[in-house]
């Protein structure tokens, strides 16, 4: 199962950055690959959200549960249904001497074993590009 981890340093306040990352419904306004994110259910420390993305002309749709750990500035997510067999990961924010380190990890599985060997390397590259684009979009929003 492919695993991708990307990270960047953002110059800004950790609380401001965390609030942008936590506000997933706003992502489509500054992330090009996302068509929509709709919050289906909201609790005190979680959301259930429905996502529609467009990656190179391919529409990918899923629902995920996002768990928020505000004290640790950490968000874990896990697909509950959708186009991939498995998709889960986390956002981690940590203060550092250089700024705020933001780490985004994605663990996923395409779900068709016979072609996984062919598609997983391509998907891994696309997931890495998408993750890097998400981090760059958050960085641009804070450092503008």
N, C-alpha and C positions, 0 to 999 in steps of 0.2 A: 504494500500500500504506500503510495507516494506521500511524502511529508515535505512541506516547504516552510521555511522560516525566513522572514525578512525583517530588517531593522533599520532604523534611521535615528539620527539625533535631531531634535527640534528645539530651537531656541525660543522658550516661552515658559509660562507658568504651567505646572503639571495639572492643576485643577482645570484650567481653561482647555488644555489639550484633552484631558479625560472627558470633559463635558461634550466636546465635539465628537469624540469617538463613541461616546455613549448615546448620542442623539442620531441613531441609525436612520430614522425616518427622513432626516435632512441629507443623507448621503447623495441621493440622485441630483441634488442641486449643485454639487461640486465634484462628483465622480462620474466621468463620461460613460463608463461601461454599465452603469446601473440605470435601468428604466424606472423602477419603483421599489420602495420599501414601505410596507404598510404594517403598523402595529396592530395585531389581532387581539392581544391580551396583555395587560400590564399589571404587575404586582409590585411590591415594595422593593424587591431586589432581582426582578427578572422581567423579560418581555418575551412574547411569542410573536415572531415577525414573519411576514411573507415577502419574498424577494423575487424580483424579475431582473435578470441581467442580459446583456447582449455582448457576447464575446466573439469578435470576428464574424458577425452575422448569424451566430448561433444563439438562440434564445435558451437560457437556462433558468429554471424556476425551482424554488424550494421554500420551505418553511423551516425556521430554526428557533430554538429556545436559547435565549441569551441570559446568562447569569452574571449579575454585577456585584463585584466586591469593591465597594467604594473606598474602604480603608486601605486596601492594597493596590488600588488603581489597576484592577485586573477584571477582564471580561472573558468568560468562557462561553462558547457557543457550540451547538450541536444540531445538525439537521434532523428534523422530526419526520419530514417527508420531502420528496423532491426527485430531481432528475439523476442525481448521483446515488450510488448505493450507500456511501458514507461521506460525510463532510463535517468536520469538527475542528476546533482549535481555540485559540485565545489571543487576546490583546493584552500586553503587559507594558505598563509605563513605570519607569524608574528614574528618579532624579540622579544625575551624574554631574561631574565637574564641568563637562562640556555642554550641558543642557539636559533635556529629557530624552532618555532612550525609549523609543517606542518599538516594541517587537510584536509582529503579527505572525502567528503560526496557523497553518492549515494542514490537516491530515485528511486525506480523501481517498475514495476508491470509486472507480468508474462503474464497476459492476458487471462487466461482461468478460469473464475469465479468458475466453478464447482469443480475444483481441486486446486484452489488457497489456500484453507485452509490447504491442505496437503503439497503443494509444497513451499509455501512462507517461512515457517520456514527453510526448507532445503536450498532454494535459499538464504535466508538472511544469513545463516551460510557460504555458499560458497562465497557470495559477501563480507562478512566481512573478510574471509580468503584471498581472492584475493586483497582486499584493503590493508590489513596488509602487504601482500607480495609486493605490489607496493611501499608502504612507505619504507619497509625494503630495497628494491632494490635501491631506490633513496638515502637512508641513506648510504648504502654500497658504492655507487658510489662516494659520497662526502667524507666520512670518511675513505676511503681506505688508 
